[in-house]
């Protein structure tokens, strides 16, 4: 395991913070939009991590956890990331239907955590990816909260 | 901080320690401020990110032998 880096620490803090640090003067619509942006950023982060956990350990410097997700599970993950990206996009572009779109996102990410992440055998890889999936769930719930 | 939160933080720290330089690029992306931007501006940013995620997902599904 590599030594923690400053950028890694900042990334973790940014994900955990969600939309909390955004401009407090924003309207609830803008806050929901910002939280939705945090949500899709969290999806992108989880997608990149999942790809690294799927890619084979063929080159030096490949991260720990490489090659631990098989092709079938990788396809399932990527399909779910695509679904999440689509519903976030839908929420961003359809103000009236944003709440319904985000609720669908929330259901999808719950399924992603309970089904896909459960298929990862290595406990460390499973914990890392689950943490990023939970960050997705937190951000989508934050966006939903601003719309209610 | 409860044990569940500690586990989440530990998991994220373990992961991001393995994500260089991808982690750095993500930090730059996540640090992009939405402050002062309208909901429409943010929607455009979300749309661009969604397109990127979808095209990466399609490429990965194809590489793994699936149908996008």
Backbone of each chain as ProteinMPNN parsed JSONL, in Angstrom:
{"seq_chain_A": "XXXXXXXXXXXXXXXXXXXXXXXXXXXXXXXXXXXXXXXXXXXXXXXXXXXXXXXXXXXXXXXXXXXXXXXXXXXXXXXXXXXXXXXXXXXXXXXXXXXXXXXXXXXXXXXXXXXXXXXXXXXXXXXXXXXXXXXXXXXXXXXXXXXX", "coords_chain_A": {"N_chain_A": [[0.847, -1.207, 0.0], [0.62, 2.13, -0.937], [2.083, 5.152, 0.412], [-0.002, 7.494, 2.035], [-1.121, 10.312, 0.22], [-1.055, 13.891, -0.183], [-2.927, 14.829, -2.029], [-4.641, 12.673, -2.128], [-5.708, 12.673, 0.417], [-7.043, 15.088, 0.382], [-8.925, 14.524, -1.568], [-10.483, 12.554, -0.291], [-11.528, 14.076, 1.804], [-12.987, 15.965, 0.402], [-14.933, 14.373, -0.811], [-16.235, 13.325, 1.423], [-17.163, 15.632, 2.556], [-19.127, 16.378, 0.848], [-21.696, 18.399, -0.409], [-21.472, 20.251, 1.517], [-19.716, 22.385, 1.932], [-20.405, 24.221, 0.081], [-21.49, 27.386, -1.31], [-23.217, 29.101, 1.107], [-25.111, 30.965, 0.599], [-26.532, 30.205, -1.548], [-29.535, 29.406, -3.402], [-32.158, 26.98, -2.642], [-32.55, 25.472, -4.898], [-30.174, 25.872, -6.311], [-28.442, 24.78, -4.46], [-29.287, 22.126, -4.476], [-28.576, 21.553, -7.086], [-25.813, 21.832, -6.916], [-25.265, 19.799, -5.095], [-26.038, 17.69, -6.655], [-24.061, 17.837, -8.548], [-21.875, 17.163, -6.961], [-22.634, 14.59, -6.485], [-22.439, 13.367, -9.057], [-19.742, 13.655, -9.427], [-18.813, 11.967, -7.441], [-19.681, 9.56, -8.469], [-18.037, 9.41, -10.722], [-15.555, 9.17, -9.464], [-15.826, 6.7, -8.151], [-16.173, 5.093, -10.367], [-13.673, 5.278, -11.669], [-12.069, 4.081, -9.733], [-13.131, 1.507, -9.637], [-12.481, 0.605, -12.171], [-9.715, 0.459, -11.953], [-9.539, -1.582, -10.091], [-10.396, -3.653, -11.622], [-8.696, -3.812, -13.83], [-5.928, -5.712, -15.117], [-2.959, -6.759, -13.284], [-0.561, -5.875, -14.77], [1.457, -4.026, -15.233], [4.312, -2.294, -13.739], [3.773, -0.589, -10.654], [1.089, -0.706, -10.619], [-1.951, -0.275, -8.878], [-2.707, -1.563, -5.54], [-5.049, -4.191, -5.309], [-5.604, -4.493, -7.923], [-6.971, -6.264, -10.715], [-8.87, -7.689, -9.259], [-11.556, -7.674, -9.674], [-13.794, -9.424, -11.617], [-14.602, -9.892, -15.184], [-17.401, -10.143, -15.559], [-18.558, -8.988, -13.262], [-17.431, -6.493, -13.494], [-18.64, -5.497, -15.814], [-21.258, -5.326, -14.866], [-20.934, -3.371, -12.857], [-20.113, -1.15, -14.422], [-22.332, -0.771, -16.031], [-24.16, 0.037, -14.106], [-22.952, 2.402, -13.189], [-23.261, 3.909, -15.449], [-26.048, 4.108, -15.559], [-26.465, 5.621, -13.244], [-25.163, 7.993, -13.955], [-26.817, 8.804, -16.012], [-29.257, 9.264, -14.666], [-28.543, 11.302, -12.947], [-27.936, 13.293, -14.758], [-30.421, 13.613, -15.867], [-31.82, 14.56, -13.653], [-30.547, 17.0, -13.37], [-31.373, 18.379, -15.586], [-34.087, 18.469, -15.605], [-36.044, 20.132, -13.835], [-38.608, 19.921, -12.68], [-38.951, 17.17, -12.529], [-36.854, 16.386, -11.028], [-36.708, 15.43, -8.401], [-37.92, 12.897, -8.526], [-36.165, 11.683, -10.288], [-33.793, 11.69, -8.827], [-34.536, 10.084, -6.72], [-34.753, 7.677, -8.021], [-32.079, 7.348, -8.635], [-31.051, 7.004, -6.083], [-32.157, 4.555, -5.352], [-30.912, 2.939, -7.25], [-28.212, 3.134, -6.513], [-28.226, 1.964, -4.054], [-28.783, -0.655, -4.736], [-26.479, -1.153, -6.119], [-24.598, -1.169, -4.077], [-25.514, -3.284, -2.435], [-25.698, -5.479, -4.182], [-23.566, -5.537, -6.286], [-21.117, -4.731, -4.937], [-21.067, -6.632, -3.001], [-20.184, -8.811, -4.345], [-17.441, -8.721, -4.461], [-14.477, -10.284, -3.576], [-12.069, -9.805, -2.111], [-11.496, -8.385, 1.024], [-10.371, -5.834, 1.584], [-10.437, -4.458, -0.862], [-13.151, -4.539, -1.261], [-14.023, -2.989, 0.919], [-12.901, -0.505, 0.277], [-14.138, 0.177, -2.176], [-16.811, 0.06, -1.429], [-16.903, 2.176, 0.372], [-16.651, 4.34, -1.37], [-18.982, 4.027, -2.807], [-20.849, 4.465, -0.852], [-20.337, 7.118, -0.42], [-21.386, 8.134, -2.759], [-24.07, 7.578, -2.34], [-24.56, 9.175, -0.103], [-24.232, 11.723, -1.202], [-26.269, 11.814, -3.124], [-28.487, 11.632, -1.527], [-28.209, 13.994, -0.116], [-28.661, 15.849, -2.139], [-31.321, 15.249, -2.656], [-32.48, 15.984, -0.238], [-32.33, 18.769, -0.32], [-34.276, 19.295, -2.134], [-36.619, 18.71, -0.962]], "CA_chain_A": [[0.0, 0.0, 0.0], [1.423, 3.343, -1.015], [1.888, 6.132, 1.47], [-1.07, 8.45, 1.724], [-0.628, 11.552, -0.37], [-1.868, 15.061, 0.143], [-4.088, 14.902, -2.92], [-5.561, 11.626, -1.714], [-6.392, 13.128, 1.623], [-7.986, 16.145, -0.02], [-10.025, 13.86, -2.273], [-11.358, 11.93, 0.707], [-12.239, 15.12, 2.543], [-13.972, 16.593, -0.487], [-16.059, 13.442, -0.977], [-16.985, 13.247, 2.68], [-17.83, 16.901, 2.834], [-20.277, 16.503, -0.045], [-21.954, 19.768, -0.807], [-21.572, 21.054, 2.737], [-18.914, 23.605, 1.899], [-20.807, 25.117, -0.994], [-21.926, 28.718, -0.906], [-24.405, 29.03, 1.945], [-26.106, 31.922, 0.123], [-27.215, 29.677, -2.706], [-30.927, 29.013, -3.21], [-32.243, 25.528, -2.485], [-32.397, 24.862, -6.235], [-28.739, 25.863, -6.609], [-27.799, 23.814, -3.553], [-29.586, 20.792, -5.007], [-27.76, 21.389, -8.297], [-24.434, 21.63, -6.458], [-25.204, 18.448, -4.518], [-26.107, 16.764, -7.794], [-22.708, 17.856, -9.146], [-21.057, 16.349, -6.051], [-23.075, 13.21, -6.715], [-21.86, 12.796, -10.283], [-18.288, 13.563, -9.193], [-18.592, 10.755, -6.643], [-19.848, 8.434, -9.402], [-16.813, 9.36, -11.534], [-14.464, 8.667, -8.617], [-16.044, 5.261, -7.943], [-15.956, 4.424, -11.652], [-12.223, 5.168, -11.887], [-11.544, 3.103, -8.775], [-13.579, 0.168, -10.048], [-11.687, 0.236, -13.358], [-8.385, 0.056, -11.482], [-9.666, -2.878, -9.415], [-10.648, -4.661, -12.654], [-7.554, -3.935, -14.733], [-4.934, -6.698, -14.677], [-1.742, -6.204, -12.668], [0.489, -6.199, -15.745], [2.578, -3.074, -15.275], [4.791, -1.867, -12.417], [3.071, 0.571, -10.102], [-0.366, -0.907, -10.621], [-2.381, -0.177, -7.475], [-3.176, -2.754, -4.823], [-6.451, -4.463, -5.628], [-5.755, -4.671, -9.369], [-7.361, -7.601, -11.161], [-9.703, -8.413, -8.294], [-12.957, -7.692, -10.116], [-13.822, -10.149, -12.896], [-15.276, -9.205, -16.291], [-18.865, -10.118, -15.379], [-18.882, -7.978, -12.242], [-17.003, -5.203, -14.054], [-19.707, -5.062, -16.725], [-22.402, -4.937, -14.024], [-20.599, -2.082, -12.24], [-20.09, -0.071, -15.415], [-23.725, -0.507, -16.432], [-24.797, 0.796, -13.027], [-22.392, 3.767, -13.195], [-23.897, 4.576, -16.585], [-27.416, 4.427, -15.127], [-26.386, 6.73, -12.278], [-24.819, 9.207, -14.703], [-28.01, 9.216, -16.759], [-30.31, 9.843, -13.814], [-28.036, 12.593, -12.449], [-28.099, 14.221, -15.88], [-31.869, 13.854, -15.97], [-32.178, 15.41, -12.512], [-30.001, 18.344, -13.611], [-32.036, 19.033, -16.714], [-35.54, 18.447, -15.481], [-36.292, 20.637, -12.488], [-39.867, 19.381, -12.152], [-38.827, 15.738, -12.266], [-35.546, 16.135, -10.402], [-36.863, 14.627, -7.189], [-38.179, 11.507, -8.931], [-34.932, 11.17, -10.904], [-32.815, 11.433, -7.766], [-35.008, 8.926, -5.939], [-34.357, 6.507, -8.819], [-30.622, 7.224, -8.442], [-30.821, 6.501, -4.735], [-32.48, 3.124, -5.386], [-29.871, 2.27, -8.042], [-26.944, 3.052, -5.79], [-28.425, 0.979, -2.98], [-28.647, -1.954, -5.392], [-25.055, -1.277, -6.444], [-23.882, -1.514, -2.841], [-25.9, -4.597, -1.909], [-25.453, -6.563, -5.136], [-22.247, -5.572, -6.922], [-20.0, -4.693, -3.989], [-21.076, -7.898, -2.264], [-19.507, -9.821, -5.163], [-15.977, -8.571, -4.391], [-14.004, -11.229, -2.545], [-11.026, -9.244, -1.24], [-12.136, -7.475, 1.988], [-9.839, -4.475, 1.494], [-10.999, -3.884, -2.087], [-14.583, -4.396, -1.0], [-14.203, -1.856, 1.831], [-12.571, 0.733, -0.431], [-15.166, 0.508, -3.157], [-18.063, 0.317, -0.712], [-16.816, 3.534, 0.926], [-16.95, 5.296, -2.445], [-20.402, 3.889, -3.157], [-21.599, 5.125, 0.224], [-20.18, 8.561, -0.686], [-22.37, 8.436, -3.817], [-25.388, 7.541, -1.699], [-24.666, 10.354, 0.761], [-24.405, 12.941, -2.008], [-27.586, 11.829, -3.771], [-29.462, 11.928, -0.466], [-28.077, 15.424, 0.177], [-29.366, 16.556, -3.215], [-32.753, 15.026, -2.433], [-32.9, 16.75, 0.94], [-32.513, 20.171, -0.708], [-35.462, 19.423, -2.969], [-37.841, 18.364, -0.2]], "C_chain_A": [[0.88, 1.253, 0.0], [1.143, 4.258, 0.166], [0.775, 7.092, 1.058], [-0.461, 9.728, 1.153], [-1.569, 12.684, -0.01], [-3.11, 15.107, -0.732], [-5.12, 13.843, -2.56], [-6.378, 12.046, -0.514], [-7.442, 14.176, 1.275], [-9.188, 15.522, -0.714], [-11.022, 13.255, -1.285], [-12.184, 12.98, 1.43], [-13.32, 15.757, 1.686], [-15.183, 15.692, -0.65], [-16.905, 13.407, 0.287], [-17.771, 14.522, 2.957], [-19.08, 17.066, 1.989], [-20.47, 17.952, -0.434], [-21.928, 20.731, 0.355], [-20.861, 22.392, 2.609], [-19.339, 24.571, 0.804], [-21.339, 26.433, -0.433], [-23.251, 28.676, -0.145], [-25.489, 30.021, 1.499], [-26.879, 31.404, -1.087], [-28.676, 29.358, -2.369], [-30.975, 27.49, -3.083], [-32.087, 24.815, -3.822], [-30.912, 24.778, -6.602], [-27.999, 24.865, -5.712], [-28.045, 22.383, -4.022], [-28.729, 20.524, -6.239], [-26.302, 21.12, -7.931], [-24.278, 20.221, -5.877], [-25.263, 17.399, -5.62], [-24.746, 16.691, -8.498], [-21.754, 17.032, -8.274], [-21.363, 14.86, -6.267], [-22.397, 12.628, -7.946], [-20.332, 12.727, -10.179], [-17.956, 12.294, -8.409], [-18.744, 9.506, -7.517], [-18.57, 8.274, -10.232], [-15.649, 8.782, -10.73], [-14.593, 7.153, -8.414], [-15.786, 4.495, -9.239], [-14.461, 4.216, -11.91], [-11.609, 4.113, -10.972], [-11.891, 1.687, -9.21], [-12.776, -0.32, -11.247], [-10.295, -0.246, -12.923], [-8.428, -1.3, -10.785], [-9.952, -4.007, -10.416], [-9.406, -4.885, -13.513], [-6.518, -4.924, -14.204], [-3.663, -6.032, -14.158], [-0.541, -6.452, -13.589], [1.667, -5.241, -15.717], [3.017, -2.678, -13.863], [4.014, -0.65, -11.935], [1.563, 0.438, -10.141], [-0.843, -0.928, -9.169], [-2.78, -1.507, -6.865], [-4.651, -2.951, -5.149], [-6.686, -4.686, -7.108], [-6.162, -6.12, -9.675], [-8.307, -8.355, -10.238], [-11.183, -8.451, -8.664], [-13.0, -8.374, -11.487], [-14.671, -9.397, -13.935], [-16.785, -9.079, -16.076], [-19.279, -9.03, -14.385], [-18.522, -6.573, -12.748], [-18.092, -4.632, -14.978], [-20.918, -4.579, -15.916], [-22.156, -3.572, -13.376], [-20.718, -0.948, -13.258], [-21.496, 0.259, -15.912], [-24.425, 0.34, -15.377], [-24.262, 2.229, -12.953], [-23.042, 4.591, -14.316], [-25.325, 5.006, -16.217], [-27.415, 5.622, -14.175], [-26.077, 8.043, -12.98], [-26.045, 9.734, -15.442], [-29.057, 9.833, -15.845], [-29.85, 11.152, -13.18], [-28.235, 13.667, -13.516], [-29.567, 14.611, -16.029], [-32.322, 14.792, -14.845], [-31.722, 16.847, -12.75], [-30.802, 19.104, -14.654], [-33.545, 19.089, -16.623], [-35.921, 18.845, -14.06], [-37.543, 20.016, -11.875], [-39.728, 17.913, -11.761], [-37.557, 15.365, -11.519], [-35.657, 15.2, -9.202], [-37.066, 13.144, -7.529], [-36.906, 10.885, -9.502], [-33.909, 10.811, -9.83], [-33.236, 10.258, -6.884], [-34.628, 7.632, -6.674], [-32.854, 6.264, -8.676], [-30.328, 6.567, -7.107], [-31.086, 4.996, -4.673], [-31.38, 2.36, -6.122], [-28.584, 2.104, -7.257], [-27.051, 2.07, -4.628], [-28.245, -0.437, -3.53], [-27.173, -2.222, -5.717], [-24.251, -1.722, -5.224], [-24.216, -2.952, -2.423], [-25.588, -5.733, -2.886], [-24.016, -6.614, -5.638], [-21.112, -5.638, -5.915], [-19.914, -5.991, -3.202], [-20.329, -8.992, -3.023], [-17.989, -9.731, -5.125], [-15.449, -9.426, -3.242], [-13.006, -10.607, -1.583], [-11.63, -8.199, -0.295], [-11.667, -6.029, 1.875], [-10.409, -3.744, 0.268], [-12.482, -3.582, -1.889], [-14.844, -3.156, -0.128], [-13.948, -0.534, 1.109], [-13.682, 1.141, -1.38], [-16.504, 0.815, -2.482], [-18.062, 1.732, -0.13], [-17.142, 4.574, -0.145], [-18.412, 5.221, -2.867], [-21.28, 4.563, -2.1], [-21.5, 6.647, 0.058], [-21.163, 9.005, -1.777], [-23.755, 8.55, -3.186], [-25.609, 8.789, -0.834], [-24.957, 11.594, -0.078], [-25.772, 12.97, -2.682], [-28.669, 12.131, -2.728], [-29.414, 13.401, -0.063], [-28.835, 16.239, -0.875], [-30.874, 16.438, -3.021], [-33.283, 15.892, -1.292], [-33.14, 18.213, 0.583], [-33.784, 20.385, -1.537], [-36.753, 19.176, -2.205], [-38.292, 19.503, 0.703]], "O_chain_A": [[1.768, 1.403, 0.838], [0.111, 4.153, 0.828], [0.637, 7.448, -0.112], [0.61, 10.156, 1.582], [-2.709, 12.472, 0.404], [-4.209, 15.386, -0.252], [-6.324, 14.076, -2.668], [-7.582, 11.804, -0.442], [-8.561, 14.163, 1.788], [-10.327, 15.929, -0.487], [-12.235, 13.418, -1.422], [-13.384, 12.804, 1.645], [-14.417, 16.053, 2.159], [-16.321, 16.161, -0.634], [-18.134, 13.452, 0.229], [-18.873, 14.5, 3.506], [-19.992, 17.806, 2.361], [-19.508, 18.65, -0.753], [-22.31, 21.893, 0.214], [-21.338, 23.409, 3.112], [-18.715, 25.616, 0.615], [-21.598, 26.56, 0.763], [-24.276, 28.265, -0.688], [-26.632, 29.942, 1.948], [-27.775, 32.08, -1.593], [-29.016, 29.078, -1.219], [-29.998, 26.795, -3.365], [-31.563, 23.702, -3.886], [-30.445, 23.767, -7.127], [-27.059, 24.198, -6.144], [-27.151, 21.537, -3.978], [-28.218, 19.419, -6.423], [-25.639, 20.288, -8.551], [-23.286, 19.539, -6.135], [-24.62, 16.353, -5.532], [-24.334, 15.635, -8.978], [-20.921, 16.289, -8.795], [-20.476, 14.008, -6.234], [-21.844, 11.529, -7.895], [-19.705, 11.847, -10.769], [-16.953, 11.631, -8.673], [-18.031, 8.52, -7.333], [-18.078, 7.162, -10.426], [-14.854, 8.0, -11.252], [-13.608, 6.42, -8.493], [-15.249, 3.388, -9.217], [-14.032, 3.135, -12.314], [-10.739, 3.348, -11.387], [-11.055, 0.784, -9.16], [-12.432, -1.498, -11.34], [-9.77, -1.224, -13.453], [-7.478, -2.078, -10.87], [-9.771, -5.181, -10.094], [-9.099, -6.019, -13.88], [-6.257, -4.978, -13.002], [-3.332, -4.907, -14.531], [0.39, -7.165, -13.216], [2.767, -5.604, -16.136], [2.228, -2.714, -12.918], [3.645, 0.215, -12.73], [0.839, 1.353, -9.746], [-0.198, -1.542, -8.319], [-3.142, -2.451, -7.568], [-5.408, -1.985, -5.251], [-7.794, -5.021, -7.528], [-5.755, -7.06, -8.992], [-8.521, -9.553, -10.425], [-11.967, -9.171, -8.045], [-12.314, -7.944, -12.414], [-15.353, -8.421, -13.622], [-17.376, -8.04, -16.371], [-20.211, -8.263, -14.626], [-19.22, -5.599, -12.465], [-18.414, -3.445, -14.924], [-21.524, -3.556, -16.238], [-23.046, -2.722, -13.344], [-21.343, 0.079, -12.991], [-21.814, 1.418, -16.18], [-25.188, 1.248, -15.706], [-25.019, 3.162, -12.688], [-23.329, 5.778, -14.163], [-25.749, 6.12, -16.524], [-28.253, 6.518, -14.283], [-26.65, 9.081, -12.651], [-26.286, 10.94, -15.495], [-29.683, 10.828, -16.211], [-30.674, 12.024, -12.903], [-28.643, 14.79, -13.223], [-29.904, 15.768, -16.281], [-33.115, 15.705, -15.072], [-32.415, 17.796, -12.382], [-30.894, 20.33, -14.606], [-34.205, 19.689, -17.471], [-36.099, 17.99, -13.192], [-37.547, 19.632, -10.706], [-40.319, 17.468, -10.777], [-37.22, 14.189, -11.39], [-34.832, 14.307, -9.006], [-36.47, 12.261, -6.911], [-36.601, 9.721, -9.243], [-33.247, 9.776, -9.903], [-32.391, 9.528, -6.366], [-34.24, 6.638, -6.06], [-32.408, 5.118, -8.605], [-29.471, 5.69, -7.006], [-30.345, 4.252, -4.031], [-30.963, 1.284, -5.694], [-27.939, 1.058, -7.325], [-26.07, 1.42, -4.266], [-27.643, -1.298, -2.889], [-26.688, -3.348, -5.608], [-23.342, -2.545, -5.329], [-23.324, -3.737, -2.1], [-25.248, -6.837, -2.458], [-23.323, -7.613, -5.443], [-20.237, -6.498, -6.02], [-18.832, -6.405, -2.786], [-19.892, -9.979, -2.43], [-17.311, -10.582, -5.702], [-15.901, -9.318, -2.102], [-13.076, -10.844, -0.377], [-12.219, -7.223, -0.762], [-12.459, -5.102, 2.045], [-10.806, -2.582, 0.346], [-12.99, -2.533, -2.288], [-15.759, -2.378, -0.396], [-14.68, 0.437, 1.3], [-14.116, 2.292, -1.393], [-17.234, 1.712, -2.904], [-19.089, 2.41, -0.136], [-17.821, 5.564, 0.127], [-19.01, 6.23, -3.24], [-22.315, 5.15, -2.414], [-22.448, 7.375, 0.353], [-21.702, 10.11, -1.724], [-24.507, 9.485, -3.458], [-26.69, 9.379, -0.833], [-25.807, 12.412, 0.274], [-26.375, 14.036, -2.803], [-29.651, 12.81, -3.026], [-30.436, 13.991, 0.288], [-29.551, 17.186, -0.55], [-31.611, 17.408, -3.199], [-34.376, 16.453, -1.368], [-34.054, 18.837, 1.123], [-34.3, 21.498, -1.632], [-37.846, 19.399, -2.725], [-39.296, 19.375, 1.405]]}, "seq_chain_B": "XXXXXXXXXXXXXXXXXXXXXXXXXXXXXXXXXXXXXXXXXXXXXXXXXXXXXXXXXXXXXXXXXXXX", "coords_chain_B": {"N_chain_B": [[-16.77, 10.162, 16.471], [-18.423, 7.57, 14.818], [-17.979, 3.904, 14.557], [-18.732, 3.05, 11.977], [-18.447, 5.337, 10.385], [-15.714, 5.734, 10.702], [-14.765, 3.44, 9.428], [-15.57, 4.019, 6.833], [-14.045, 6.303, 6.249], [-11.484, 5.215, 6.515], [-11.557, 3.321, 4.477], [-11.821, 4.974, 2.208], [-9.458, 6.43, 2.367], [-7.614, 4.369, 2.05], [-8.187, 3.653, -0.526], [-7.771, 6.038, -2.102], [-5.088, 6.36, -1.754], [-4.09, 4.691, -3.546], [-4.573, 5.722, -5.98], [-2.978, 7.437, -7.529], [-1.78, 8.833, -10.637], [-4.389, 9.408, -10.974], [-5.973, 10.086, -8.83], [-5.147, 12.666, -8.206], [-6.015, 14.088, -10.408], [-8.726, 13.801, -10.06], [-9.103, 15.205, -7.707], [-8.611, 17.782, -8.58], [-10.78, 18.059, -10.258], [-12.924, 17.771, -8.483], [-12.523, 19.938, -6.898], [-13.387, 21.971, -8.393], [-15.211, 24.823, -8.341], [-18.661, 25.456, -7.725], [-19.635, 27.743, -6.993], [-21.308, 30.808, -7.391], [-22.25, 30.084, -9.801], [-25.016, 29.484, -11.983], [-27.985, 27.379, -11.68], [-28.42, 26.332, -14.169], [-25.892, 26.517, -15.348], [-24.528, 24.715, -13.752], [-25.935, 22.435, -14.354], [-25.088, 22.053, -16.957], [-22.441, 21.404, -16.491], [-22.792, 19.006, -15.118], [-23.962, 17.524, -17.138], [-21.847, 17.287, -18.982], [-20.072, 15.77, -17.462], [-21.607, 13.478, -17.096], [-21.765, 12.526, -19.717], [-19.115, 11.852, -20.129], [-18.745, 9.807, -18.196], [-20.553, 7.927, -19.18], [-19.451, 7.308, -21.718], [-17.002, 6.236, -20.993], [-17.907, 4.034, -19.533], [-19.215, 2.555, -21.559], [-17.013, 1.906, -23.191], [-15.505, 0.345, -21.422], [-17.267, -1.772, -20.904], [-17.422, -2.922, -23.416], [-14.736, -3.684, -23.776], [-14.592, -5.665, -21.869], [-16.043, -7.626, -22.991], [-18.769, -7.36, -23.149], [-22.034, -6.037, -24.164], [-22.56, -2.733, -24.829]], "CA_chain_B": [[-16.964, 9.517, 15.173], [-18.795, 6.179, 15.067], [-17.154, 2.929, 13.835], [-19.099, 2.994, 10.566], [-17.805, 6.484, 9.728], [-14.269, 5.48, 10.688], [-14.534, 2.461, 8.363], [-15.714, 4.689, 5.543], [-12.879, 7.163, 6.063], [-10.338, 4.337, 6.291], [-11.706, 2.746, 3.135], [-11.541, 5.997, 1.206], [-8.024, 6.742, 2.422], [-6.901, 3.241, 1.446], [-8.4, 3.69, -1.969], [-7.149, 7.177, -2.774], [-3.641, 6.203, -1.711], [-3.726, 3.86, -4.698], [-5.127, 6.29, -7.208], [-2.124, 8.418, -8.196], [-2.136, 10.236, -10.568], [-5.821, 9.609, -11.208], [-6.513, 10.757, -7.646], [-4.864, 14.096, -8.278], [-6.909, 14.655, -11.427], [-10.064, 13.859, -9.472], [-9.112, 16.311, -6.745], [-8.765, 19.031, -9.345], [-12.152, 18.106, -10.76], [-13.843, 17.965, -7.36], [-12.325, 21.259, -6.32], [-14.018, 22.954, -9.265], [-16.269, 25.439, -7.556], [-19.929, 25.778, -8.366], [-20.047, 29.007, -6.389], [-21.541, 31.873, -8.356], [-22.789, 29.543, -11.048], [-26.46, 29.251, -11.933], [-28.364, 25.966, -11.761], [-28.258, 25.928, -15.578], [-24.451, 26.309, -15.567], [-24.153, 23.47, -13.063], [-26.536, 21.347, -15.141], [-24.213, 21.829, -18.116], [-21.262, 20.691, -15.981], [-23.235, 17.635, -14.821], [-24.181, 16.852, -18.419], [-20.53, 16.941, -19.543], [-19.525, 14.664, -16.65], [-22.419, 12.287, -17.383], [-21.337, 12.024, -21.037], [-17.801, 11.23, -19.939], [-18.946, 8.541, -17.467], [-21.23, 6.979, -20.071], [-18.57, 6.804, -22.775], [-16.015, 5.355, -20.339], [-18.609, 2.791, -19.2], [-19.412, 1.801, -22.802], [-15.717, 1.365, -23.62], [-15.113, -0.708, -20.48], [-18.172, -2.913, -21.117], [-16.984, -3.519, -24.687], [-13.428, -4.324, -23.529], [-14.799, -6.858, -21.041], [-16.795, -8.612, -23.768], [-20.216, -7.144, -23.05], [-22.663, -5.134, -25.127], [-22.922, -1.466, -24.144]], "C_chain_B": [[-17.307, 8.04, 15.405], [-17.983, 5.214, 14.201], [-17.454, 2.873, 12.345], [-18.427, 4.129, 9.792], [-16.3, 6.264, 9.623], [-13.922, 4.479, 9.577], [-14.609, 3.107, 6.997], [-14.482, 5.536, 5.242], [-11.648, 6.307, 5.753], [-10.376, 3.757, 4.882], [-11.349, 3.744, 2.061], [-10.05, 6.315, 1.193], [-7.197, 5.616, 1.799], [-7.001, 3.305, -0.065], [-7.616, 4.815, -2.626], [-5.633, 7.085, -2.734], [-3.162, 5.392, -2.905], [-4.086, 4.52, -6.02], [-4.248, 7.34, -7.884], [-1.802, 7.961, -9.601], [-3.626, 10.501, -10.781], [-6.46, 10.366, -10.046], [-6.321, 12.257, -7.712], [-5.799, 14.775, -9.28], [-8.323, 14.795, -10.865], [-10.183, 14.999, -8.466], [-9.332, 17.626, -7.478], [-10.205, 19.201, -9.816], [-13.131, 18.443, -9.632], [-13.72, 19.351, -6.746], [-12.958, 22.348, -7.193], [-15.234, 23.53, -8.562], [-17.529, 25.653, -8.374], [-20.439, 27.128, -7.848], [-20.213, 30.082, -7.464], [-22.101, 31.376, -9.681], [-24.287, 29.289, -10.886], [-26.731, 27.753, -12.003], [-28.17, 25.456, -13.186], [-26.782, 25.664, -15.9], [-24.021, 24.966, -14.965], [-24.714, 22.271, -13.823], [-25.669, 21.02, -16.35], [-22.959, 21.06, -17.694], [-21.611, 19.229, -15.711], [-23.404, 16.855, -16.126], [-22.847, 16.399, -19.026], [-19.927, 15.748, -18.793], [-20.281, 13.367, -16.942], [-22.003, 11.659, -18.714], [-20.017, 11.275, -20.92], [-17.941, 9.863, -19.255], [-19.567, 7.49, -18.397], [-20.294, 6.438, -21.142], [-17.476, 5.908, -22.195], [-16.663, 4.003, -20.045], [-18.796, 1.93, -20.452], [-18.113, 1.138, -23.254], [-15.288, 0.2, -22.723], [-15.969, -1.968, -20.672], [-17.749, -3.679, -22.374], [-15.692, -4.308, -24.481], [-13.589, -5.635, -22.763], [-15.672, -7.899, -21.742], [-18.302, -8.467, -23.688], [-20.738, -6.231, -24.153], [-23.108, -3.864, -24.404], [-24.42, -1.166, -24.233]], "O_chain_B": [[-16.577, 7.336, 16.103], [-17.364, 5.634, 13.224], [-16.55, 2.673, 11.535], [-17.906, 3.924, 8.696], [-15.685, 6.565, 8.6], [-12.924, 4.64, 8.875], [-13.819, 2.793, 6.106], [-13.943, 5.5, 4.136], [-10.871, 6.623, 4.852], [-9.361, 3.71, 4.186], [-10.65, 3.408, 1.105], [-9.45, 6.453, 0.126], [-6.208, 5.868, 1.109], [-6.036, 3.048, -0.785], [-6.884, 4.588, -3.589], [-4.956, 7.665, -3.583], [-1.977, 5.402, -3.238], [-3.912, 3.914, -7.078], [-4.738, 8.073, -8.743], [-1.559, 6.767, -9.781], [-4.075, 11.647, -10.771], [-7.365, 11.177, -10.241], [-7.201, 13.028, -7.33], [-6.304, 15.872, -9.043], [-9.026, 15.765, -11.147], [-11.212, 15.669, -8.379], [-10.127, 18.468, -7.059], [-10.773, 20.293, -9.787], [-14.03, 19.27, -9.787], [-14.665, 19.876, -6.157], [-13.054, 23.504, -6.78], [-16.173, 22.806, -8.23], [-17.473, 25.986, -9.558], [-21.522, 27.586, -8.214], [-19.357, 30.24, -8.335], [-22.39, 32.169, -10.576], [-24.762, 28.93, -9.808], [-25.85, 26.96, -12.335], [-27.803, 24.3, -13.395], [-26.453, 24.724, -16.623], [-23.27, 24.199, -15.568], [-24.067, 21.23, -13.929], [-25.528, 19.856, -16.725], [-22.472, 20.191, -18.418], [-20.836, 18.327, -16.029], [-23.039, 15.683, -16.213], [-22.729, 15.277, -19.519], [-19.352, 14.842, -19.397], [-19.681, 12.295, -17.026], [-21.9, 10.438, -18.836], [-19.822, 10.218, -21.52], [-17.331, 8.884, -19.684], [-19.164, 6.327, -18.4], [-20.329, 5.247, -21.45], [-17.068, 4.934, -22.828], [-16.059, 2.955, -20.272], [-18.565, 0.721, -20.416], [-18.102, -0.028, -23.649], [-14.772, -0.807, -23.208], [-15.461, -3.087, -20.611], [-17.721, -4.91, -22.393], [-15.561, -5.442, -24.942], [-12.837, -6.588, -22.969], [-16.001, -8.932, -21.158], [-19.035, -9.358, -24.115], [-19.971, -5.721, -24.969], [-23.926, -3.913, -23.486], [-24.878, -0.149, -23.712]]}, "name": "protein", "num_of_chains": 2, "seq": "XXXXXXXXXXXXXXXXXXXXXXXXXXXXXXXXXXXXXXXXXXXXXXXXXXXXXXXXXXXXXXXXXXXXXXXXXXXXXXXXXXXXXXXXXXXXXXXXXXXXXXXXXXXXXXXXXXXXXXXXXXXXXXXXXXXXXXXXXXXXXXXXXXXXXXXXXXXXXXXXXXXXXXXXXXXXXXXXXXXXXXXXXXXXXXXXXXXXXXXXXXXXXXXXXXXXXXXX"}
